[in-house]
């Protein structure tokens, strides 16, 4: 894996275009299972019943046909796309950064770091929505304000983070544990990074896993950092570990739209109230809570359409403005305005 044919990026693009054309991967909204075991997106999706062999494969199997390897990121840095086994689950991930920050065990040309070396870069780890669209788009691939991008593919036949469907994420505990262990145990063998500077981004179903399971169980391992919850959230589904410390130090931003999915129009406010209450119980004042926890749903778009244009471009807009929102920026997002509205007093979001 030390060299990559010049046509690699083109090959991946061709594969991805083929799968999108046959309705295989692009299902980002939280899905309910239908009769054939598949979710259905809000536009009706593409259910090919003409006997095409590819249509018989699961989303996970189709994704596996897209090649892994090494490619170039939008900022000129290096992307490694590979699969490891964590707690018996196959986790495919991409990690992007300067070649010299990869470890010599990674197979990346130009890697200089010894495995396990503490580096200077932080991480922004993204969990995609149902169906995996944002894994292949990798919207956070460019290094932004010293955060290298990571995106992880859900270890589920339908590519649902937490498994199950809708708001019933039956494998949430196992998937959250796997993400935690990937970051703490596996990624240090691949890239040198600062383990005290690790942020997380959720997209739709990925936000459900983060808010429902990962933050309560594992954010204690990433104190002083933050989580961007795009176009979904749910109240914690498990008990907190070190809840006071998590509430007192974790930056959380909830981002939605006026045209959010009906399924999420109750669960997002419920999540806001739950995390606000956690912070209040930890002794934070309203002003302190509002400095850590913010919310916005002002864009007049559909699910994840933060630019009021489309899903992919909407998610890219938030990824491009991660530092502005999550790392001490002024919160002004082009086309939206200032999104840093404190949660206290803004719990009751208004949807169209």
ROBA-95441 format. One line per 2 residues: number of its first residue (from 1); for each residue y, z, x of C-alpha. Coordinates in nm, 4 decimals. Layout:
# residues N
NUM	Y,Z,X ~ ...
This chain:
# residues 352
1	0.0000,0.0000,0.0000 ~ 0.2258,-0.0320,0.3018
3	0.3424,-0.3872,0.2287 ~ 0.4365,-0.5560,-0.0965
5	0.4145,-0.9305,-0.1616 ~ 0.7546,-1.0878,-0.2270
7	0.6459,-1.1781,-0.5784 ~ 0.5611,-0.8214,-0.6820
9	0.8748,-0.7591,-0.8877 ~ 0.8421,-1.0948,-1.0573
11	0.4766,-1.0243,-1.1352 ~ 0.5613,-0.6903,-1.2947
13	0.8359,-0.8544,-1.4985 ~ 0.5959,-1.1206,-1.6230
15	0.3344,-0.8619,-1.7169 ~ 0.5894,-0.6489,-1.8998
17	0.7339,-0.9465,-2.0859 ~ 0.3836,-1.0415,-2.1978
19	0.3083,-0.6953,-2.3333 ~ 0.6406,-0.6640,-2.5120
21	0.5799,-1.0009,-2.6744 ~ 0.2532,-0.8711,-2.8196
23	0.4017,-0.5445,-2.9468 ~ 0.2193,-0.3204,-2.7028
25	0.4592,-0.0746,-2.5467 ~ 0.7917,-0.0709,-2.7269
27	0.7499,0.2212,-2.9694 ~ 0.9935,0.4911,-2.8712
29	1.0511,0.6871,-3.1901 ~ 0.8299,0.9917,-3.2598
31	0.5289,0.8389,-3.4297 ~ 0.3034,0.9442,-3.7152
33	-0.0493,0.8087,-3.6921 ~ -0.1484,0.5425,-3.9428
35	-0.4931,0.4290,-4.0461 ~ -0.5753,0.2498,-3.7217
37	-0.4818,0.5422,-3.5008 ~ -0.1515,0.3863,-3.3962
39	0.2037,0.4960,-3.4679 ~ 0.4522,0.2705,-3.6411
41	0.8076,0.2176,-3.5232 ~ 1.1063,0.2189,-3.7540
43	1.1256,-0.1611,-3.7495 ~ 0.7677,-0.1967,-3.8663
45	0.6229,-0.2774,-3.5248 ~ 0.3846,-0.5623,-3.4491
47	0.0284,-0.5172,-3.5653 ~ -0.1723,-0.8165,-3.4442
49	-0.4869,-0.8518,-3.6582 ~ -0.5899,-1.1974,-3.5390
51	-0.8750,-1.0721,-3.3223 ~ -0.6822,-1.0930,-2.9970
53	-0.8720,-0.8851,-2.7412 ~ -0.5531,-0.7269,-2.6106
55	-0.4765,-0.5946,-2.9598 ~ -0.7965,-0.3869,-2.9456
57	-0.6781,-0.1919,-2.6418 ~ -0.4909,0.1355,-2.6613
59	-0.1327,0.1533,-2.5397 ~ -0.2604,0.3463,-2.2392
61	-0.5140,0.0745,-2.1546 ~ -0.2531,-0.1981,-2.1865
63	-0.0131,-0.0059,-1.9653 ~ -0.2872,0.0242,-1.7033
65	-0.2940,-0.3562,-1.6767 ~ 0.0631,-0.3543,-1.5435
67	0.0364,-0.3308,-1.1623 ~ 0.1356,-0.0248,-0.9656
69	0.2842,-0.0562,-0.6179 ~ 0.6121,-0.0467,-0.4302
71	0.9308,-0.2237,-0.5357 ~ 1.3074,-0.2080,-0.4977
73	1.5320,-0.0002,-0.7224 ~ 1.8595,-0.1178,-0.8713
75	2.0520,0.0688,-0.6000 ~ 1.8428,-0.0808,-0.3198
77	1.6268,0.2249,-0.2662 ~ 1.2466,0.2258,-0.2875
79	1.0292,0.2809,-0.5958 ~ 0.6726,0.4055,-0.5575
81	0.4541,0.3581,-0.8680 ~ 0.1187,0.5351,-0.8444
83	-0.1350,0.7509,-1.0310 ~ -0.2701,1.0957,-0.9481
85	-0.5016,1.3362,-1.1277 ~ -0.3478,1.6677,-1.2326
87	-0.5565,1.9274,-1.4167 ~ -0.8042,1.6550,-1.5086
89	-0.5309,1.4298,-1.6519 ~ -0.4389,1.0963,-1.4969
91	-0.0627,1.0976,-1.4467 ~ 0.1055,0.7737,-1.3532
93	0.4546,0.8204,-1.2178 ~ 0.7358,0.6374,-1.0458
95	0.9636,0.7995,-0.7919 ~ 1.2675,0.6328,-0.6419
97	1.4773,0.7143,-0.3377 ~ 1.5658,0.6146,0.0179
99	1.2568,0.4986,0.2070 ~ 1.3114,0.7501,0.4849
101	1.2833,1.0377,0.2372 ~ 0.9265,0.9460,0.1408
103	0.6455,1.1170,0.3273 ~ 0.4235,0.9446,0.5782
105	0.1347,1.0010,0.3355 ~ 0.3050,0.7988,0.0594
107	0.2312,0.4538,0.2006 ~ 0.5991,0.3562,0.1853
109	0.7299,0.1484,0.4764 ~ 1.0007,0.3392,0.6602
111	0.8828,0.6815,0.5420 ~ 0.9639,0.9542,0.7949
113	0.9000,1.2894,0.6276 ~ 0.5978,1.5130,0.6704
115	0.4221,1.6041,0.3430 ~ 0.5607,1.9254,0.1980
117	0.8922,1.8988,0.3799 ~ 1.1901,2.0429,0.1915
119	1.4558,1.7731,0.1610 ~ 1.8172,1.7457,0.0536
121	1.7740,1.5235,-0.2522 ~ 1.7189,1.6779,-0.5923
123	1.5186,1.5181,-0.8742 ~ 1.5849,1.3962,-1.2270
125	1.2437,1.3812,-1.3978 ~ 1.2340,1.1692,-1.7148
127	0.9737,1.1881,-1.9917 ~ 0.9728,0.8733,-2.2072
129	0.9504,0.8308,-2.5831 ~ 0.6396,0.7501,-2.7847
131	0.4872,0.4271,-2.6559 ~ 0.6294,0.4442,-2.3031
133	0.9266,0.2035,-2.3103 ~ 1.1432,0.4113,-2.0779
135	0.8636,0.4522,-1.8244 ~ 0.8686,0.0799,-1.7572
137	1.2479,0.0511,-1.7820 ~ 1.2908,0.3503,-1.5457
139	1.6565,0.3997,-1.6501 ~ 1.7133,0.6860,-1.4030
141	1.5860,0.5004,-1.0957 ~ 1.9158,0.4918,-0.9065
143	2.0032,0.7993,-0.6997 ~ 2.2898,0.9668,-0.8843
145	2.4878,1.2621,-0.7468 ~ 2.2063,1.3355,-0.5035
147	1.9273,1.3267,-0.7648 ~ 1.6351,1.0926,-0.7010
149	1.4752,0.9465,-1.0127 ~ 1.1245,1.0227,-1.1374
151	0.9583,0.8982,-1.4556 ~ 0.6117,1.0041,-1.5730
153	0.3753,0.8240,-1.8115 ~ 0.2167,1.0374,-2.0823
155	-0.1595,1.0913,-2.0315 ~ -0.2392,0.9971,-2.3902
157	-0.4035,0.6888,-2.5470 ~ -0.0900,0.6208,-2.7523
159	0.1421,0.7233,-2.4667 ~ 0.2727,1.0175,-2.6719
161	0.4006,1.3133,-2.4733 ~ 0.2197,1.6122,-2.6178
163	-0.0321,1.3905,-2.7960 ~ -0.0728,1.4307,-3.1710
165	0.1958,1.2582,-3.3751 ~ 0.5332,1.3204,-3.5323
167	0.6338,1.6811,-3.4727 ~ 0.2727,1.7947,-3.4321
169	0.2256,1.7745,-3.0543 ~ -0.1309,1.9025,-3.0262
171	-0.1574,1.8599,-2.6482 ~ 0.1865,1.9980,-2.5733
173	0.0684,2.2965,-2.3703 ~ -0.1590,2.0892,-2.1450
175	0.0955,1.8106,-2.0954 ~ 0.3756,2.0540,-2.0121
177	0.1525,2.2249,-1.7568 ~ 0.0659,1.8891,-1.6023
179	0.4330,1.7938,-1.5626 ~ 0.5076,2.1305,-1.4045
181	0.2203,2.0974,-1.1592 ~ 0.3076,1.7373,-1.0761
183	0.6588,1.8390,-0.9743 ~ 0.5599,2.1541,-0.7867
185	0.2370,2.0419,-0.6198 ~ 0.2135,1.6613,-0.6066
187	0.5642,1.5239,-0.5600 ~ 0.6268,1.7275,-0.2398
189	0.3377,1.5331,-0.0865 ~ 0.5177,1.2071,-0.1705
191	0.8872,1.2720,-0.1076 ~ 1.0989,1.5357,0.0644
193	1.3230,1.6957,-0.1991 ~ 1.5013,2.0195,-0.2768
195	1.2739,2.2090,-0.5141 ~ 1.5711,2.4226,-0.6241
197	1.7523,2.1165,-0.7604 ~ 1.5242,1.9636,-1.0243
199	1.6610,1.8433,-1.3595 ~ 1.4764,1.6902,-1.6546
201	1.5549,1.4183,-1.9088 ~ 1.3740,1.3646,-2.2367
203	1.3732,1.0523,-2.4501 ~ 1.2589,1.0925,-2.8109
205	0.8978,1.2165,-2.7909 ~ 0.9598,1.3282,-2.4338
207	1.2399,1.5500,-2.5626 ~ 0.9958,1.7065,-2.8073
209	0.7655,1.8047,-2.5221 ~ 1.0512,1.9434,-2.3142
211	1.2145,2.1468,-2.5917 ~ 0.8951,2.2548,-2.7641
213	0.6768,2.3385,-2.4661 ~ 0.8126,2.2737,-2.1182
215	1.1360,2.4725,-2.1277 ~ 0.9719,2.7839,-2.2762
217	0.6710,2.7823,-2.0458 ~ 0.7918,2.6304,-1.7208
219	1.1702,2.6224,-1.6875 ~ 1.1361,2.9599,-1.5176
221	1.0206,2.7574,-1.2159 ~ 1.3425,2.5513,-1.2194
223	1.6114,2.8122,-1.2848 ~ 1.9718,2.7065,-1.2439
225	1.9109,2.3451,-1.3434 ~ 1.9187,2.1580,-1.6723
227	1.7563,1.9427,-1.9386 ~ 1.9078,1.6436,-2.1189
229	1.7425,1.6064,-2.4604 ~ 1.8026,1.2546,-2.5909
231	1.7324,1.1609,-2.9533 ~ 1.4889,1.4425,-3.0357
233	1.4327,1.8145,-3.0033 ~ 1.2245,2.0824,-3.1675
235	1.2272,2.4601,-3.1749 ~ 1.0064,2.6243,-2.9102
237	0.6400,2.6064,-3.0088 ~ 0.5164,2.8613,-2.7529
239	0.6339,3.1949,-2.6172 ~ 0.8912,3.2011,-2.3413
241	0.8139,3.2963,-1.9847 ~ 1.1106,3.4837,-1.8357
243	1.3184,3.3813,-2.1358 ~ 1.6328,3.5766,-2.0512
245	1.6632,3.4194,-1.7063 ~ 1.5971,3.0730,-1.8493
247	1.8625,3.1171,-2.1177 ~ 2.1167,3.2562,-1.8726
249	2.0852,2.9738,-1.6208 ~ 1.9649,2.6548,-1.7915
251	2.2046,2.3761,-1.8841 ~ 2.0915,2.1994,-2.2050
253	2.2558,1.9032,-2.3772 ~ 2.1369,1.7708,-2.7133
255	2.2330,1.4062,-2.7719 ~ 2.1709,1.2250,-3.1004
257	2.3367,0.9697,-3.3307 ~ 2.4567,0.9637,-3.6907
259	2.1659,0.7340,-3.7798 ~ 1.8956,0.9576,-3.6356
261	1.5420,0.9365,-3.7758 ~ 1.4944,1.1474,-4.0882
263	1.2017,1.3202,-3.9180 ~ 1.4415,1.4598,-3.6570
265	1.7430,1.5427,-3.8729 ~ 1.6028,1.8902,-3.9353
267	1.4184,1.9498,-3.6101 ~ 1.7166,1.8868,-3.3793
269	1.9416,2.1458,-3.5512 ~ 1.6475,2.3878,-3.5611
271	1.6092,2.3482,-3.1867 ~ 1.9816,2.4019,-3.1314
273	1.9754,2.7244,-3.3335 ~ 1.6641,2.8503,-3.1546
275	1.8032,2.7958,-2.8053 ~ 2.1428,2.9342,-2.9034
277	1.9715,3.2469,-3.0360 ~ 1.7676,3.2790,-2.7170
279	2.0901,3.2825,-2.5168 ~ 2.2561,3.5329,-2.7498
281	1.9532,3.7607,-2.7244 ~ 1.9829,3.7342,-2.3457
283	2.3308,3.8837,-2.3692 ~ 2.5468,3.5724,-2.3371
285	2.8791,3.5545,-2.5197 ~ 2.9658,3.2580,-2.7404
287	3.1832,3.1161,-2.4636 ~ 2.9035,3.1509,-2.2102
289	2.6576,2.9855,-2.4476 ~ 2.8952,2.6950,-2.5067
291	2.9336,2.6447,-2.1334 ~ 2.5570,2.6042,-2.0954
293	2.4498,2.4448,-2.4235 ~ 2.6272,2.1406,-2.5682
295	2.5603,1.8871,-2.8422 ~ 2.6855,1.5517,-2.9671
297	2.5731,1.3070,-3.2350 ~ 2.8917,1.1053,-3.2804
299	2.7617,0.7533,-3.1977 ~ 2.7180,0.5440,-3.5132
301	2.3827,0.4051,-3.4081 ~ 2.0191,0.4413,-3.4952
303	1.7552,0.6355,-3.3060 ~ 1.8566,0.6524,-2.9366
305	2.1226,0.3827,-2.9894 ~ 2.3941,0.5807,-2.8119
307	2.5929,0.2672,-2.7326 ~ 2.5626,0.1618,-3.0992
309	2.3821,-0.1521,-2.9788 ~ 2.0163,-0.0837,-2.9048
311	1.7499,0.1573,-2.7855 ~ 1.7134,0.0386,-2.4263
313	2.0862,0.0001,-2.3637 ~ 2.1555,0.3324,-2.5346
315	1.9152,0.5210,-2.3104 ~ 2.0553,0.3424,-2.0056
317	2.4046,0.4572,-2.1025 ~ 2.2940,0.8201,-2.1012
319	2.1038,0.7790,-1.7753 ~ 2.4089,0.6239,-1.6102
321	2.6184,0.9205,-1.7241 ~ 2.3724,1.1956,-1.6351
323	2.5991,1.3534,-1.3734 ~ 2.8989,1.3304,-1.6066
325	2.7103,1.5247,-1.8720 ~ 2.4746,1.7520,-1.6800
327	2.6150,1.8114,-1.3316 ~ 2.9611,1.9466,-1.3891
329	3.1303,1.6247,-1.4959 ~ 3.4003,1.5952,-1.7598
331	3.1577,1.4778,-2.0278 ~ 3.3423,1.1549,-2.1036
333	3.0887,0.8802,-2.1734 ~ 3.2158,0.5240,-2.2030
335	3.2072,0.4134,-2.5652 ~ 3.1413,0.7641,-2.6978
337	3.4096,0.9928,-2.5597 ~ 3.3598,1.3549,-2.4638
339	3.0122,1.4740,-2.5605 ~ 3.0403,1.8317,-2.4332
341	3.0744,2.0153,-2.7631 ~ 2.9522,2.3733,-2.7412
343	2.6614,2.4473,-2.9748 ~ 2.8201,2.7587,-3.1258
345	2.9860,2.6341,-3.4426 ~ 2.8298,2.2886,-3.4128
347	2.4749,2.3649,-3.5206 ~ 2.4925,2.1714,-3.8486
349	2.4952,1.8119,-3.7346 ~ 2.6137,1.5534,-3.9863
351	2.3904,1.2487,-4.0217 ~ 2.4590,0.9310,-4.2152
